[in-house]
Amino acid sequence: MRINAIWYPIAQWQAAKRFYGELLGLRQTECSDEMGWAAYDDGSGLPLFLVRRPNRAGVPGGAVVTLECPDLDETVARLKQAGVKVEWAGSEGDSVRTYSIYDPDGNLLELSDPVK
Protein backbone atom coordinates (compact mmCIF):
# COMPACT_ATOMS: atom_id res chain seq x y z
CA MET A 1 0.00 0.00 0.00
CA ARG A 2 1.16 3.54 -0.73
CA ILE A 3 -0.25 7.03 -0.40
CA ASN A 4 -1.88 7.98 -3.69
CA ALA A 5 -2.97 11.54 -2.95
CA ILE A 6 -3.61 14.15 -0.33
CA TRP A 7 -6.50 16.53 -1.04
CA TYR A 8 -8.41 19.43 0.40
CA PRO A 9 -12.10 20.13 -0.21
CA ILE A 10 -12.58 23.55 -1.79
CA ALA A 11 -15.53 25.92 -2.20
CA GLN A 12 -13.73 29.08 -3.33
CA TRP A 13 -12.25 27.57 -6.49
CA GLN A 14 -10.39 30.49 -8.12
CA ALA A 15 -9.19 31.89 -4.79
CA ALA A 16 -7.83 28.47 -3.80
CA LYS A 17 -5.96 28.02 -7.08
CA ARG A 18 -4.36 31.45 -6.61
CA PHE A 19 -3.47 30.65 -2.98
CA TYR A 20 -1.75 27.33 -3.71
CA GLY A 21 -0.17 28.39 -7.01
CA GLU A 22 0.76 32.05 -6.67
CA LEU A 23 1.01 32.60 -2.92
CA LEU A 24 2.51 29.26 -1.85
CA GLY A 25 4.44 28.79 -5.11
CA LEU A 26 3.36 25.21 -5.75
CA ARG A 27 3.38 24.15 -9.41
CA GLN A 28 0.00 23.22 -10.87
CA THR A 29 0.58 19.98 -12.78
CA GLU A 30 -2.98 19.16 -13.81
CA CYS A 31 -6.35 20.90 -13.66
CA SER A 32 -9.92 20.30 -14.71
CA ASP A 33 -12.01 23.37 -13.97
CA GLU A 34 -15.03 21.56 -15.44
CA MET A 35 -14.70 18.56 -13.10
CA GLY A 36 -13.45 20.66 -10.18
CA TRP A 37 -10.02 19.35 -9.32
CA ALA A 38 -6.42 20.52 -9.60
CA ALA A 39 -3.09 18.90 -8.70
CA TYR A 40 -0.10 20.75 -7.28
CA ASP A 41 3.48 19.54 -6.89
CA ASP A 42 6.49 20.70 -4.90
CA GLY A 43 8.90 18.39 -6.68
CA SER A 44 8.64 15.59 -4.10
CA GLY A 45 6.44 13.42 -6.30
CA LEU A 46 3.41 13.35 -4.00
CA PRO A 47 0.68 15.61 -5.38
CA LEU A 48 -1.61 17.82 -3.36
CA PHE A 49 -5.09 17.94 -4.87
CA LEU A 50 -7.79 20.55 -4.56
CA VAL A 51 -11.26 19.10 -5.09
CA ARG A 52 -14.31 21.32 -5.48
CA ARG A 53 -16.58 20.05 -2.69
CA PRO A 54 -18.22 23.10 -1.12
CA ASN A 55 -20.17 21.07 1.45
CA ARG A 56 -16.92 19.79 3.01
CA ALA A 57 -14.69 22.85 2.62
CA GLY A 58 -13.15 24.34 5.75
CA VAL A 59 -14.59 21.73 8.12
CA PRO A 60 -12.21 21.39 11.09
CA GLY A 61 -10.57 18.12 11.98
CA GLY A 62 -9.23 17.04 8.60
CA ALA A 63 -5.70 16.33 7.47
CA VAL A 64 -3.01 18.97 7.81
CA VAL A 65 -0.28 19.44 5.21
CA THR A 66 3.04 20.80 6.53
CA LEU A 67 5.19 22.69 4.04
CA GLU A 68 8.91 23.06 4.75
CA CYS A 69 10.10 26.63 4.12
CA PRO A 70 13.82 27.36 3.82
CA ASP A 71 13.09 31.07 4.46
CA LEU A 72 10.22 30.86 6.91
CA ASP A 73 10.34 34.50 8.04
CA GLU A 74 10.18 35.83 4.46
CA THR A 75 7.36 33.43 3.58
CA VAL A 76 5.32 34.38 6.65
CA ALA A 77 5.80 38.12 5.97
CA ARG A 78 4.79 37.72 2.31
CA LEU A 79 1.67 35.72 3.17
CA LYS A 80 0.62 38.20 5.87
CA GLN A 81 1.06 41.05 3.39
CA ALA A 82 -1.20 39.15 0.97
CA GLY A 83 -3.90 38.95 3.66
CA VAL A 84 -3.46 35.27 4.55
CA LYS A 85 -4.41 34.33 8.11
CA VAL A 86 -1.13 33.33 9.82
CA GLU A 87 -0.81 32.13 13.44
CA TRP A 88 2.25 31.18 15.47
CA ALA A 89 1.97 27.45 16.24
CA GLY A 90 5.10 27.07 18.36
CA SER A 91 8.56 25.59 18.26
CA GLU A 92 10.39 22.45 19.22
CA GLY A 93 13.60 23.63 20.82
CA ASP A 94 15.89 25.48 18.46
CA SER A 95 15.36 23.19 15.49
CA VAL A 96 11.78 23.71 14.24
CA ARG A 97 9.43 26.71 14.22
CA THR A 98 5.89 26.28 12.96
CA TYR A 99 3.17 28.64 11.76
CA SER A 100 -0.43 27.74 10.94
CA ILE A 101 -1.95 29.24 7.80
CA TYR A 102 -5.39 28.91 6.28
CA ASP A 103 -6.43 28.70 2.65
CA PRO A 104 -9.42 30.75 1.38
CA ASP A 105 -11.85 28.05 2.58
CA GLY A 106 -10.31 27.81 6.06
CA ASN A 107 -8.38 24.56 5.49
CA LEU A 108 -5.40 24.40 7.87
CA LEU A 109 -1.82 24.08 6.60
CA GLU A 110 1.44 24.46 8.48
CA LEU A 111 4.70 26.12 7.50
CA SER A 112 7.91 25.04 9.22
CA ASP A 113 11.65 25.58 9.14
CA PRO A 114 13.72 22.81 7.61
CA VAL A 115 14.62 20.20 10.23
CA LYS A 116 18.27 20.69 11.13
Secondary structure as the mmCIF struct_conf table of DSSP 4:
data_model
#
loop_
_struct_conf.conf_type_id
_struct_conf.id
_struct_conf.beg_label_comp_id
_struct_conf.beg_label_asym_id
_struct_conf.beg_label_seq_id
_struct_conf.end_label_comp_id
_struct_conf.end_label_asym_id
_struct_conf.end_label_seq_id
STRN STRN1 ILE A 6 ILE A 10
BEND BEND1 ALA A 11 GLN A 12
HELX_RH_AL_P HELX_RH_AL_P1 TRP A 13 ARG A 18
HELX_RH_PI_P HELX_RH_PI_P1 PHE A 19 LEU A 23
BEND BEND2 LEU A 24 LEU A 24
HELX_LH_PP_P HELX_LH_PP_P1 LEU A 26 LEU A 26
STRN STRN2 ARG A 27 SER A 32
TURN_TY1_P TURN_TY1_P1 ASP A 33 GLY A 36
STRN STRN3 TRP A 37 ASP A 41
BEND BEND3 GLY A 43 GLY A 45
STRN STRN4 LEU A 48 ARG A 52
TURN_TY1_P TURN_TY1_P2 PRO A 54 GLY A 58
TURN_TY1_P TURN_TY1_P3 PRO A 60 GLY A 61
BEND BEND4 GLY A 62 GLY A 62
STRN STRN5 VAL A 65 GLU A 68
TURN_TY1_P TURN_TY1_P4 PRO A 70 ASP A 71
HELX_RH_AL_P HELX_RH_AL_P2 LEU A 72 GLN A 81
TURN_TY1_P TURN_TY1_P5 ALA A 82 GLY A 83
STRN STRN6 VAL A 86 GLU A 92
TURN_TY1_P TURN_TY1_P6 GLY A 93 SER A 95
STRN STRN7 VAL A 96 TYR A 102
TURN_TY1_P TURN_TY1_P7 PRO A 104 ASP A 105
STRN STRN8 LEU A 108 SER A 112
HELX_LH_PP_P HELX_LH_PP_P2 ASP A 113 VAL A 115
#
